[in-house]
Amino acid sequence: MTQTQLEYTNVMTICREIFEKKSLDYGLSWRILRPSSLTDQLFIKAQRIRTIQQTGKNLVGESLEDAFQGIVNYCIMAIIQVRNPADFQDSMQAQDAIVLYDEIADEAKSLMERKNHDYGEAWRDMRVSSLTDLILSKIMRIKQIEDNRGETHVSEGVQGNYFDMLNYSVFALIHLQKC
């Protein structure tokens, strides 16, 4: 296993543990959210990170690591929602969601490995603030696609953007572990 694969796996293990524990605390209450609501939640998290990076002040107390972990998990929730729309009478169980979580996490890791090969691990030379900006840019893209009712002419759809944000967040977490 390469260093990147090991670091990636370690970060995703932490994120999965958080997802699993929150599923015990809250159940799958997030299943009521439409994908656009999850996109807005991602915007809130990313905007908060950017504000803290710009001002140097964190008045809420949630760490940047916590916020990036939240982005990872919200991206996975959004992908689950896009693939498995829910309603008020949703029958998905926590164990079902964890199985889907693992499948999506595996897809994300595979995508990261392919892109990491082609881009030569360029993310290692990037700043966490740039990764934050890229996440915000992807959120704005998703919001536009959602406003266009999912129609795109040449660009990837929302799932591709959720996967990219997930991976950018993992990269940010790897960087933050070294600080």
Backbone as JSON, one array per atom type, in Angstrom:
{
  "sequence": "MTQTQLEYTNVMTICREIFEKKSLDYGLSWRILRPSSLTDQLFIKAQRIRTIQQTGKNLVGESLEDAFQGIVNYCIMAIIQVRNPADFQDSMQAQDAIVLYDEIADEAKSLMERKNHDYGEAWRDMRVSSLTDLILSKIMRIKQIEDNRGETHVSEGVQGNYFDMLNYSVFALIHLQKC",
  "N": [[0.85, -1.18, 0.0], [0.59, 2.2, -0.89], [1.96, 5.29, 0.46], [0.08, 7.37, 0.21], [-2.3, 5.9, -0.17], [-2.45, 4.64, 2.32], [-2.63, 6.85, 4.12], [-5.0, 7.97, 3.16], [-6.83, 5.89, 3.64], [-6.71, 5.81, 6.46], [-7.81, 8.33, 7.15], [-10.38, 8.05, 6.06], [-11.34, 5.95, 7.6], [-11.68, 7.16, 10.09], [-13.66, 9.04, 9.41], [-15.75, 7.32, 8.71], [-16.23, 6.05, 11.16], [-17.26, 8.22, 12.6], [-19.59, 8.73, 11.1], [-20.97, 6.33, 11.56], [-21.33, 6.41, 14.38], [-22.87, 8.74, 14.63], [-25.08, 7.88, 13.28], [-26.1, 6.1, 15.12], [-26.76, 7.89, 17.16], [-28.56, 9.75, 15.92], [-30.07, 8.32, 14.15], [-31.21, 7.83, 10.82], [-31.85, 10.44, 10.13], [-31.05, 12.31, 8.26], [-31.93, 11.34, 5.88], [-34.27, 12.51, 5.12], [-33.58, 14.82, 3.88], [-33.35, 16.6, 0.86], [-31.19, 16.25, -2.03], [-30.35, 18.87, -2.76], [-30.57, 20.25, -0.35], [-28.58, 19.0, 1.11], [-26.42, 19.85, -0.41], [-26.49, 22.57, 0.23], [-25.87, 22.35, 2.95], [-23.27, 21.43, 2.74], [-22.18, 23.73, 1.6], [-22.42, 25.52, 3.78], [-20.62, 24.35, 5.64], [-18.17, 24.46, 4.18], [-17.94, 27.21, 3.67], [-17.7, 28.15, 6.28], [-15.22, 27.03, 6.98], [-13.58, 28.47, 5.2], [-13.99, 31.1, 6.13], [-12.85, 30.94, 8.7], [-10.23, 30.34, 7.95], [-9.58, 32.73, 6.68], [-9.97, 34.72, 8.64], [-8.71, 33.78, 10.88], [-9.98, 33.25, 13.21], [-11.94, 31.2, 15.3], [-14.89, 30.87, 16.48], [-16.91, 29.09, 17.12], [-15.8, 26.67, 17.82], [-15.68, 24.11, 16.73], [-13.34, 22.13, 15.13], [-11.17, 22.6, 12.23], [-10.59, 20.14, 11.16], [-12.8, 18.63, 12.06], [-14.79, 19.9, 10.55], [-13.99, 19.37, 7.87], [-14.19, 16.59, 7.95], [-16.92, 16.43, 8.26], [-17.69, 17.39, 5.75], [-16.78, 15.29, 4.11], [-18.52, 13.24, 4.99], [-21.07, 14.37, 4.5], [-20.93, 14.55, 1.71], [-20.96, 11.83, 1.02], [-23.48, 11.15, 2.04], [-25.03, 12.73, 0.32], [-24.52, 11.54, -2.17], [-25.63, 9.04, -1.68], [-28.3, 9.87, -1.41], [-28.84, 10.87, -4.0], [-28.64, 8.55, -5.48], [-30.44, 6.87, -4.2], [-33.25, 7.95, -3.69], [-35.22, 9.33, -1.01], [-38.13, 9.41, 1.14], [-40.62, 10.63, 3.45], [-41.4, 8.26, 4.62], [-39.27, 6.52, 4.68], [-37.52, 3.45, 4.49], [-34.93, 2.66, 4.88], [-32.35, 1.23, 6.77], [-29.93, 1.75, 9.41], [-27.73, 0.0, 9.11], [-27.94, -0.61, 6.4], [-27.35, 1.87, 5.3], [-24.7, 2.11, 6.1], [-23.49, 0.08, 4.65], [-23.87, 1.13, 2.06], [-22.38, 3.46, 2.42], [-19.77, 2.38, 2.67], [-19.47, 1.28, 0.09], [-19.53, 3.59, -1.52], [-17.37, 4.97, -0.44], [-15.31, 3.25, -1.24], [-15.51, 3.58, -4.03], [-14.8, 6.27, -4.18], [-12.16, 6.19, -3.29], [-10.97, 4.65, -5.27], [-11.34, 6.35, -7.48], [-9.76, 8.48, -6.58], [-7.23, 7.25, -6.63], [-6.85, 6.8, -9.38], [-6.96, 9.43, -10.42], [-4.94, 10.56, -8.9], [-2.72, 9.25, -9.86], [-2.64, 10.22, -12.54], [-2.38, 12.98, -12.12], [-0.08, 13.15, -10.69], [0.15, 13.33, -7.87], [-0.3, 16.03, -7.26], [-1.8, 17.4, -5.36], [-0.4, 17.27, -2.99], [1.3, 19.41, -2.98], [-0.35, 21.5, -2.72], [-2.11, 24.11, -0.99], [-4.1, 23.99, 2.0], [-6.03, 25.94, 2.04], [-6.45, 26.37, -0.68], [-7.59, 23.94, -1.41], [-9.95, 24.2, 0.01], [-11.12, 26.34, -1.41], [-11.47, 25.08, -3.9], [-13.36, 23.17, -3.18], [-15.51, 24.87, -2.52], [-15.93, 25.95, -5.06], [-16.77, 23.66, -6.47], [-19.15, 23.21, -5.09], [-20.62, 25.45, -5.9], [-20.85, 24.83, -8.59], [-22.44, 22.5, -8.44], [-24.76, 23.6, -7.32], [-25.58, 25.19, -9.45], [-26.08, 23.24, -11.4], [-28.14, 21.88, -10.1], [-30.02, 23.95, -10.05], [-30.49, 24.03, -12.74], [-32.06, 21.86, -13.05], [-30.68, 19.44, -13.09], [-29.68, 19.15, -15.63], [-27.0, 19.04, -17.89], [-24.59, 20.2, -20.28], [-21.96, 19.62, -21.19], [-20.52, 19.01, -18.98], [-19.52, 17.11, -16.05], [-21.88, 15.43, -13.93], [-23.7, 15.96, -10.84], [-22.85, 13.95, -9.04], [-20.15, 13.39, -9.69], [-18.96, 15.77, -8.91], [-19.53, 15.74, -6.15], [-17.95, 13.52, -5.43], [-15.38, 14.55, -6.05], [-15.21, 16.67, -4.17], [-15.31, 15.23, -1.79], [-12.87, 13.83, -1.98], [-11.05, 16.01, -2.09], [-11.45, 16.97, 0.47], [-10.48, 14.85, 2.01], [-7.79, 15.01, 1.27], [-7.2, 17.53, 2.38], [-7.52, 16.9, 5.07], [-5.44, 15.08, 5.41], [-3.27, 16.8, 5.02], [-3.71, 18.52, 7.25], [-3.26, 16.81, 9.37], [-0.55, 16.72, 9.46], [0.26, 19.1, 10.42]],
  "CA": [[0.0, 0.0, 0.0], [1.4, 3.42, -0.95], [1.76, 6.25, 1.56], [-1.19, 8.06, -0.01], [-3.39, 4.97, 0.1], [-2.5, 4.44, 3.78], [-3.16, 8.08, 4.73], [-6.39, 8.08, 2.72], [-7.6, 4.88, 4.38], [-6.79, 6.23, 7.86], [-8.78, 9.43, 7.23], [-11.73, 7.53, 5.78], [-11.73, 5.14, 8.75], [-12.17, 8.11, 11.09], [-14.93, 9.58, 8.92], [-16.76, 6.25, 8.79], [-16.58, 5.88, 12.57], [-18.13, 9.34, 12.95], [-20.86, 8.47, 10.44], [-21.62, 5.22, 12.26], [-21.74, 6.86, 15.71], [-23.97, 9.69, 14.47], [-26.25, 7.08, 12.9], [-26.64, 5.59, 16.38], [-27.34, 9.02, 17.9], [-29.63, 10.45, 15.21], [-30.71, 7.49, 13.14], [-30.96, 8.3, 9.46], [-32.67, 11.66, 9.97], [-30.61, 13.01, 7.06], [-32.61, 10.78, 4.7], [-35.37, 13.39, 4.74], [-33.03, 15.95, 3.13], [-33.16, 16.5, -0.59], [-29.79, 16.51, -2.36], [-30.06, 20.3, -2.74], [-30.37, 20.64, 1.05], [-27.24, 18.54, 1.47], [-25.5, 20.78, -1.07], [-26.44, 23.78, 1.06], [-25.14, 22.02, 4.17], [-21.87, 21.43, 2.33], [-21.8, 25.14, 1.46], [-22.25, 26.08, 5.12], [-19.37, 23.81, 6.19], [-17.01, 24.98, 3.43], [-17.86, 28.66, 3.9], [-17.18, 28.31, 7.64], [-13.78, 26.76, 6.91], [-12.93, 29.59, 4.53], [-14.03, 32.26, 7.03], [-11.84, 30.71, 9.74], [-8.92, 30.48, 7.31], [-9.34, 34.14, 6.36], [-9.96, 35.58, 9.82], [-7.9, 33.2, 11.94], [-10.81, 33.14, 14.41], [-12.89, 30.11, 15.34], [-15.72, 31.17, 17.65], [-17.8, 27.97, 17.41], [-15.01, 25.66, 18.48], [-15.49, 22.92, 15.89], [-12.05, 22.25, 14.45], [-11.19, 22.46, 10.77], [-10.65, 18.7, 10.91], [-14.2, 18.23, 12.21], [-15.55, 20.44, 9.42], [-13.66, 18.61, 6.66], [-14.8, 15.26, 8.12], [-18.33, 16.64, 7.97], [-17.84, 17.47, 4.29], [-16.67, 13.91, 3.59], [-19.73, 12.48, 5.29], [-22.2, 14.96, 3.76], [-20.81, 14.14, 0.3], [-21.43, 10.45, 0.91], [-24.93, 11.2, 2.21], [-25.62, 13.29, -0.9], [-24.45, 10.52, -3.22], [-26.67, 8.06, -1.33], [-29.61, 10.46, -1.71], [-29.01, 10.94, -5.45], [-28.81, 7.2, -5.98], [-31.54, 6.21, -3.49], [-34.1, 9.0, -3.14], [-36.01, 8.95, 0.16], [-39.28, 10.22, 1.47], [-40.91, 10.61, 4.88], [-41.62, 6.88, 5.07], [-38.09, 5.78, 4.24], [-37.31, 2.2, 5.23], [-33.51, 2.34, 4.98], [-31.84, 1.03, 8.12], [-28.57, 2.24, 9.6], [-26.79, -0.95, 8.52], [-28.01, -0.42, 4.94], [-26.62, 3.11, 5.0], [-23.26, 1.86, 6.29], [-23.06, -0.69, 3.47], [-23.77, 2.09, 0.96], [-21.24, 4.32, 2.76], [-18.54, 1.66, 2.32], [-19.39, 1.18, -1.37], [-19.18, 4.91, -2.05], [-15.98, 5.24, -0.01], [-14.44, 2.47, -2.14], [-15.53, 4.27, -5.33], [-14.03, 7.52, -4.03], [-10.73, 5.84, -3.19], [-10.56, 4.22, -6.61], [-11.25, 7.57, -8.27], [-8.57, 9.2, -6.11], [-6.03, 6.56, -7.1], [-6.71, 7.06, -10.82], [-6.62, 10.85, -10.62], [-3.64, 10.8, -8.26], [-1.73, 8.78, -10.82], [-2.56, 11.12, -13.68], [-1.97, 14.33, -11.7], [1.21, 13.09, -10.04], [0.03, 13.77, -6.47], [-0.19, 17.5, -7.2], [-2.45, 17.87, -4.14], [0.57, 17.36, -1.89], [1.92, 20.74, -3.03], [-1.4, 22.51, -2.61], [-2.47, 24.62, 0.33], [-5.43, 23.61, 2.47], [-6.94, 27.01, 1.62], [-6.8, 26.13, -2.09], [-8.53, 22.83, -1.42], [-11.22, 24.79, 0.45], [-11.67, 27.09, -2.54], [-11.92, 24.12, -4.89], [-14.61, 22.61, -2.66], [-16.54, 25.88, -2.71], [-16.2, 26.02, -6.5], [-17.58, 22.49, -6.81], [-20.49, 23.44, -4.54], [-21.3, 26.4, -6.78], [-21.19, 24.08, -9.8], [-23.58, 21.64, -8.13], [-25.95, 24.45, -7.16], [-26.02, 25.58, -10.79], [-26.66, 22.04, -12.03], [-29.44, 21.67, -9.45], [-30.92, 25.0, -10.55], [-30.81, 23.65, -14.12], [-32.8, 20.59, -12.94], [-29.79, 18.31, -13.37], [-29.24, 19.1, -17.03], [-25.68, 19.57, -18.22], [-24.29, 20.08, -21.71], [-20.69, 18.93, -21.4], [-19.82, 18.79, -17.71], [-19.94, 15.98, -15.23], [-23.05, 15.72, -13.11], [-23.49, 16.27, -9.42], [-22.1, 12.9, -8.33], [-18.72, 13.6, -9.92], [-18.54, 16.89, -8.07], [-19.52, 15.27, -4.76], [-16.76, 12.69, -5.26], [-14.2, 15.41, -6.01], [-15.19, 17.37, -2.88], [-14.94, 14.23, -0.8], [-11.43, 13.58, -2.07], [-10.34, 17.23, -1.68], [-11.53, 17.04, 1.94], [-9.53, 13.87, 2.54], [-6.46, 15.59, 1.09], [-7.05, 18.58, 3.39], [-7.34, 16.25, 6.37], [-4.08, 14.54, 5.44], [-2.4, 17.96, 5.27], [-3.91, 19.03, 8.61], [-2.65, 15.85, 10.31], [0.89, 16.95, 9.48], [0.52, 20.42, 11.02]],
  "C": [[0.9, 1.24, 0.0], [1.1, 4.31, 0.25], [0.41, 6.96, 1.42], [-2.36, 7.14, 0.29], [-3.56, 4.74, 1.61], [-3.11, 5.65, 4.47], [-4.64, 8.24, 4.4], [-7.27, 7.12, 3.53], [-7.76, 5.28, 5.84], [-7.81, 7.34, 8.04], [-10.19, 8.89, 7.04], [-12.23, 6.63, 6.91], [-12.31, 6.02, 9.85], [-13.53, 8.65, 10.67], [-16.04, 8.55, 9.03], [-17.19, 6.03, 10.23], [-17.52, 6.99, 13.04], [-19.53, 9.12, 12.36], [-21.64, 7.4, 11.2], [-22.13, 5.66, 13.63], [-22.9, 7.85, 15.61], [-25.25, 8.97, 14.02], [-26.89, 6.46, 14.14], [-27.35, 6.7, 17.15], [-28.61, 9.56, 17.24], [-30.44, 9.57, 14.28], [-30.33, 8.01, 11.76], [-31.82, 9.53, 9.16], [-32.29, 12.44, 8.72], [-31.3, 12.5, 5.8], [-33.78, 11.65, 4.25], [-34.89, 14.56, 3.87], [-32.95, 15.64, 1.64], [-31.68, 16.74, -0.89], [-29.43, 18.01, -2.33], [-29.87, 20.82, -1.32], [-29.01, 20.18, 1.55], [-26.17, 19.42, 0.82], [-25.37, 22.06, -0.26], [-25.72, 23.53, 2.37], [-23.64, 21.97, 3.89], [-21.35, 22.86, 2.19], [-21.54, 25.77, 2.83], [-20.92, 25.63, 5.72], [-18.15, 24.44, 5.51], [-16.84, 26.48, 3.64], [-17.3, 28.94, 5.3], [-15.66, 28.08, 7.67], [-13.05, 27.95, 6.3], [-12.9, 30.83, 5.43], [-12.97, 32.12, 8.12], [-10.44, 30.86, 9.15], [-8.58, 31.94, 7.06], [-9.18, 35.01, 7.61], [-9.02, 35.08, 10.91], [-8.67, 33.03, 13.25], [-11.82, 32.01, 14.25], [-13.72, 30.28, 16.6], [-16.66, 30.03, 18.03], [-17.06, 26.86, 18.14], [-14.82, 24.37, 17.71], [-14.2, 23.12, 15.1], [-12.22, 22.17, 12.93], [-11.27, 20.98, 10.39], [-12.1, 18.2, 11.0], [-15.03, 18.68, 11.0], [-15.25, 19.68, 8.13], [-14.21, 17.18, 6.76], [-16.3, 15.35, 7.84], [-18.58, 16.71, 6.47], [-17.75, 16.08, 3.66], [-17.99, 13.19, 3.78], [-20.97, 13.05, 4.59], [-22.13, 14.61, 2.28], [-21.33, 12.72, 0.11], [-22.94, 10.4, 1.08], [-25.6, 11.7, 0.93], [-25.61, 12.28, -2.04], [-25.5, 9.43, -2.94], [-28.05, 8.6, -1.71], [-29.87, 10.53, -3.21], [-29.32, 9.55, -6.01], [-30.05, 6.5, -5.41], [-32.46, 7.25, -2.87], [-34.99, 8.48, -2.01], [-37.24, 9.82, 0.27], [-39.51, 10.11, 2.98], [-41.03, 9.2, 5.44], [-40.45, 5.98, 4.7], [-37.86, 4.55, 5.12], [-35.84, 1.82, 5.36], [-33.11, 2.24, 6.46], [-30.39, 1.5, 8.2], [-27.55, 1.3, 8.96], [-26.77, -0.85, 7.0], [-27.2, 0.8, 4.53], [-25.12, 2.9, 5.13], [-22.71, 1.02, 5.13], [-22.89, 0.24, 2.27], [-22.59, 3.04, 1.18], [-19.94, 3.65, 2.3], [-18.37, 1.53, 0.81], [-18.95, 2.51, -1.99], [-17.76, 5.29, -1.67], [-14.99, 4.48, -0.89], [-14.37, 3.11, -3.52], [-14.67, 5.53, -5.27], [-12.54, 7.23, -4.0], [-10.2, 5.42, -4.56], [-10.4, 5.42, -7.54], [-10.0, 8.36, -7.88], [-7.31, 8.56, -6.67], [-5.8, 6.83, -8.59], [-6.27, 8.5, -11.07], [-5.24, 11.16, -10.04], [-2.51, 10.34, -9.17], [-1.54, 9.8, -11.94], [-2.04, 12.51, -13.31], [-0.67, 14.33, -10.9], [1.22, 13.62, -8.61], [0.21, 15.28, -6.31], [-0.79, 18.07, -5.92], [-1.47, 18.03, -2.98], [1.25, 18.73, -1.85], [0.9, 21.86, -2.95], [-1.59, 22.93, -1.15], [-3.86, 24.13, 0.7], [-6.44, 24.68, 2.04], [-7.35, 26.85, 0.15], [-7.78, 24.97, -2.21], [-9.92, 23.3, -0.97], [-11.88, 25.53, -0.7], [-12.18, 26.17, -3.64], [-13.24, 23.46, -4.46], [-15.75, 23.6, -2.87], [-16.91, 26.03, -4.19], [-17.07, 24.85, -6.95], [-19.01, 22.64, -6.29], [-21.27, 24.38, -5.45], [-21.69, 25.72, -8.1], [-22.43, 23.21, -9.56], [-24.85, 22.47, -8.0], [-26.48, 24.88, -8.54], [-26.68, 24.41, -11.52], [-28.03, 21.76, -11.42], [-30.46, 22.7, -9.92], [-31.35, 24.73, -11.98], [-31.54, 22.3, -14.18], [-31.96, 19.39, -13.37], [-29.26, 18.23, -14.77], [-27.87, 19.74, -17.18], [-25.45, 19.37, -19.72], [-23.0, 19.3, -21.94], [-20.01, 18.56, -20.08], [-20.34, 17.55, -17.0], [-21.14, 16.39, -14.39], [-22.69, 15.93, -11.66], [-22.66, 15.21, -8.71], [-20.59, 13.07, -8.5], [-18.17, 14.72, -9.06], [-18.53, 16.52, -6.6], [-18.28, 14.41, -4.49], [-15.49, 13.53, -5.18], [-14.09, 16.15, -4.67], [-14.8, 16.44, -1.74], [-13.43, 14.04, -0.81], [-10.61, 14.82, -1.71], [-10.34, 17.35, -0.15], [-10.58, 16.04, 2.59], [-8.1, 14.41, 2.41], [-6.21, 16.68, 2.13], [-6.8, 17.96, 4.76], [-5.95, 15.63, 6.5], [-3.09, 15.67, 5.71], [-2.5, 18.42, 6.72], [-3.32, 18.1, 9.66], [-1.15, 16.11, 10.46], [1.27, 18.29, 10.11], [0.77, 20.32, 12.5]]
}
